Amino acid sequence: MQSANRSATTQTDASVVEARDVTMRFGGLTAVGGMSIALRRGEILGLIGPNGAGKTTLFNLLAGSLKPTAGAIRLGGADISHEGPERRIARGLGRTFQIPRPFSEMTVLENVLTGGQAQAGEQIWSNFLRPGRVAAQETAAVDKARALLDFVTLSALEGEPARVLSGGQRKLLELARVLMADPDILLLDEPAAGVNPTLLEFIIARVMDLNASGKSILLIEHNMDVVARLCSRVVVMAAGKHLAEGAPAAVARDPAVIEAYLGDVA
């Protein structure tokens, strides 16, 4: 099924980030065992599987929050297996979390601004020797943050503390914050979880807009309707390993996938 469905996608075969035979052990527990996955340039790839399949651990490995016990993580051909999240965001890979944790007492605008990278004002000496450059960058950053808040329809709340936002709005705020770093690759952790239907449609539309702008996207999602609407290809994990891969409709009919989710019902 894997090779047959790959030919049906419209994406190129160029991988922008991939895991090769990655294993992650926590003491005697193997959370991910010899897993391989590749996100192709310009695609939206879904990562699905039953609870406890190892999806979040794999996500954390790709994002740099964890370092693999074995195997390699590659981005644009470079081995980044032992680089942290700060190096990976600098390389153009950003991620969101299933449960956003904004700086609750900072304003919505200030939260977005924290996602900016390589600002001259971060170096103390620049504030004294190049104050004009620092001021210009700060103005540009505020303009960019406001444009991103407009993109996620949070402009009216820019001066409010982030604690007033709903769960769905916090997901949008986190998306705006990671976009401040201009990543080419986005890892989205359950963007639809806990979101009301109206806001869900908006999030789907924004993910599609980001993909249309050239961003490659890997998402974990339990809502299979969302996966089917967004993803041309899905990878299924079970018990820390690769179980199946292909177009969403084909994967949903795979007996091995059905058994992994529901158990053997025959």
C-alpha positions in Angstrom: 0.0 0.0 0.0 2.8 2.4 0.8 4.4 2.5 -2.7 1.1 2.5 -4.5 -0.3 5.5 -2.6 2.9 7.6 -2.9 2.4 7.9 -6.6 -1.0 9.4 -6.1 0.3 12.5 -4.3 1.1 15.7 -6.0 4.2 16.5 -3.8 7.8 16.2 -4.8 10.0 13.5 -3.3 12.4 16.0 -1.8 12.3 15.6 2.0 12.8 18.6 4.2 12.9 16.8 7.5 13.1 13.1 8.2 13.7 10.6 10.9 15.8 7.6 10.0 15.5 4.4 12.1 15.0 6.5 15.2 14.7 4.8 18.6 13.9 6.5 21.9 14.3 4.5 25.1 13.3 5.7 28.6 15.1 3.2 30.8 13.7 -0.2 29.9 10.8 1.3 27.9 11.1 1.8 24.2 8.7 4.6 23.3 9.8 4.7 19.6 11.5 1.8 18.0 13.3 2.1 14.7 10.8 4.6 13.3 11.4 6.3 9.9 9.3 9.2 8.5 9.9 11.9 5.9 8.1 15.2 5.3 8.3 16.2 1.7 8.7 19.7 0.6 5.3 21.5 0.2 3.1 18.8 1.7 0.8 18.4 4.7 1.6 15.1 6.2 -0.5 13.6 9.0 0.9 11.5 11.8 -1.8 9.3 13.4 -2.1 6.3 15.6 -3.9 5.1 18.8 -3.1 6.5 22.2 0.4 5.4 23.4 1.6 4.8 19.8 4.7 7.1 20.4 3.5 10.0 18.2 4.3 12.7 20.7 7.7 11.2 21.5 8.5 11.2 17.8 7.3 14.8 17.5 9.6 15.8 20.4 12.5 14.1 18.7 11.8 16.0 15.4 11.5 19.3 17.3 14.6 18.8 19.4 13.0 18.4 22.8 14.4 14.9 23.0 17.6 13.4 21.6 17.3 9.9 20.0 18.8 6.9 21.7 19.6 5.6 18.2 19.0 6.7 14.6 19.2 10.1 13.0 17.1 13.3 12.5 18.0 15.1 9.3 16.9 18.6 8.1 17.7 19.7 4.6 20.4 17.0 4.5 22.1 18.0 7.7 22.2 15.7 10.8 20.5 17.6 13.6 20.0 14.7 15.9 21.7 16.4 18.9 20.7 20.0 18.3 18.2 21.6 20.6 14.9 23.4 19.6 16.7 26.8 19.5 19.0 25.6 16.7 16.2 24.0 14.8 14.0 27.1 14.8 17.0 29.0 13.5 17.2 26.4 10.7 13.6 27.0 9.9 11.7 24.3 11.9 9.0 25.4 14.3 6.5 23.6 16.4 3.3 24.1 18.4 2.1 22.2 21.4 -1.1 20.3 22.0 -1.8 22.4 25.1 -0.5 25.9 24.5 1.1 27.7 27.5 1.3 31.4 26.7 2.9 33.9 29.1 -0.4 34.5 30.8 0.3 38.0 32.3 1.9 39.3 29.1 -0.3 40.9 26.5 -1.3 39.0 23.4 1.0 41.2 21.3 4.0 40.7 23.7 3.5 36.9 23.5 3.8 37.0 19.7 6.9 39.2 19.9 8.7 36.6 22.0 8.8 34.4 18.9 11.1 36.9 17.1 14.7 35.7 16.3 18.1 37.3 16.2 17.1 40.8 17.3 20.0 43.3 17.7 18.5 44.5 21.0 19.1 41.0 22.5 22.8 42.0 22.7 23.4 44.7 25.4 26.1 46.5 23.5 23.9 47.0 20.5 21.5 49.1 22.6 24.3 51.6 23.2 26.3 51.4 20.0 23.5 50.9 17.4 20.3 52.4 19.0 18.9 53.3 15.7 19.2 49.8 14.3 17.7 48.4 17.5 14.7 50.8 17.3 14.1 50.1 13.6 14.1 46.3 14.3 11.7 46.7 17.2 9.3 48.7 15.1 9.5 46.2 12.3 8.9 43.3 14.8 5.8 45.0 16.2 4.5 45.6 12.7 5.1 41.9 11.8 3.5 40.7 15.1 0.4 42.8 14.4 0.1 41.4 10.9 0.3 37.9 12.3 -2.4 38.7 14.9 -4.5 39.9 12.0 -3.8 36.6 10.2 -5.2 34.7 13.2 -8.0 37.2 13.9 -6.7 38.2 17.4 -5.9 41.9 16.6 -8.7 43.2 18.8 -7.2 41.5 21.8 -3.5 42.5 21.3 -3.5 44.6 24.4 -5.2 42.0 26.6 -3.3 39.6 28.9 -3.1 36.2 27.3 -4.9 34.6 30.2 -8.2 35.9 28.9 -8.0 33.8 25.7 -10.1 30.7 25.1 -8.3 27.4 24.4 -8.8 27.8 20.7 -7.6 31.4 20.7 -4.5 30.2 22.6 -3.8 27.7 19.8 -4.0 30.6 17.3 -1.7 32.8 19.5 0.9 30.0 19.6 0.7 29.7 15.9 1.3 33.4 15.4 4.2 33.3 17.9 5.9 30.4 16.0 5.3 32.2 12.7 7.3 35.2 14.0 10.4 33.1 13.4 9.5 32.5 9.7 9.8 28.7 9.8 9.6 26.9 6.5 8.6 23.7 8.3 5.8 23.5 10.9 5.1 20.7 13.3 1.5 21.1 14.6 0.5 19.1 17.6 -3.3 18.5 17.5 -4.4 21.9 16.2 -8.0 20.8 16.3 -8.2 19.4 19.8 -10.7 21.1 22.1 -11.7 23.7 19.5 -15.3 24.6 18.7 -16.6 23.9 15.2 -16.5 27.5 14.0 -12.9 28.1 15.1 -12.0 24.7 13.8 -13.0 25.7 10.3 -10.9 28.8 10.7 -7.9 26.9 11.8 -8.2 24.4 8.9 -8.4 27.4 6.5 -5.3 29.0 8.0 -3.3 25.7 7.9 -4.2 25.5 4.2 -3.2 29.1 3.6 0.2 28.5 5.3 0.8 25.4 3.1 -0.2 27.4 0.0 2.4 30.0 0.9 5.1 27.3 0.7 5.3 25.9 4.2 5.7 22.1 4.7 3.6 20.9 7.6 3.6 17.7 9.7 0.6 17.4 12.1 -0.5 15.0 14.8 -4.3 14.9 14.8 -7.0 12.5 16.2 -9.8 14.2 14.2 -9.8 12.0 11.1 -12.1 14.4 9.2 -9.5 17.1 9.7 -6.7 14.7 8.6 -8.7 13.7 5.5 -9.3 17.3 4.6 -5.8 18.6 5.1 -3.4 15.7 4.3 -2.5 14.1 1.0 -0.6 11.4 2.9 -0.6 10.0 6.4 1.8 7.8 8.4 0.4 5.5 11.0 2.3 4.6 14.2 1.5 1.7 16.6 3.6 0.6 19.6 6.3 3.0 18.6 6.7 1.7 15.1 5.7 2.5 11.5 2.5 0.6 10.8 1.1 2.0 7.5 1.4 4.9 5.1 -0.7 6.2 2.2 -3.6 8.4 1.3 -6.1 8.9 4.2 -8.9 7.0 2.7 -6.7 4.0 1.9 -5.1 4.0 5.3 -8.6 4.1 7.0 -9.5 0.8 5.2 -6.3 -1.0 6.1 -7.1 -4.0 8.3 -3.9 -3.5 10.3 -4.8 0.1 11.1 -8.3 -0.8 12.0 -7.0 -3.5 14.4 -4.5 -1.1 15.9 -7.3 1.4 16.7 -10.1 -1.0 17.6 -8.5 -4.4 18.3 -9.4 -7.5 16.4 -13.1 -7.5 15.9 -13.3 -10.5 13.7 
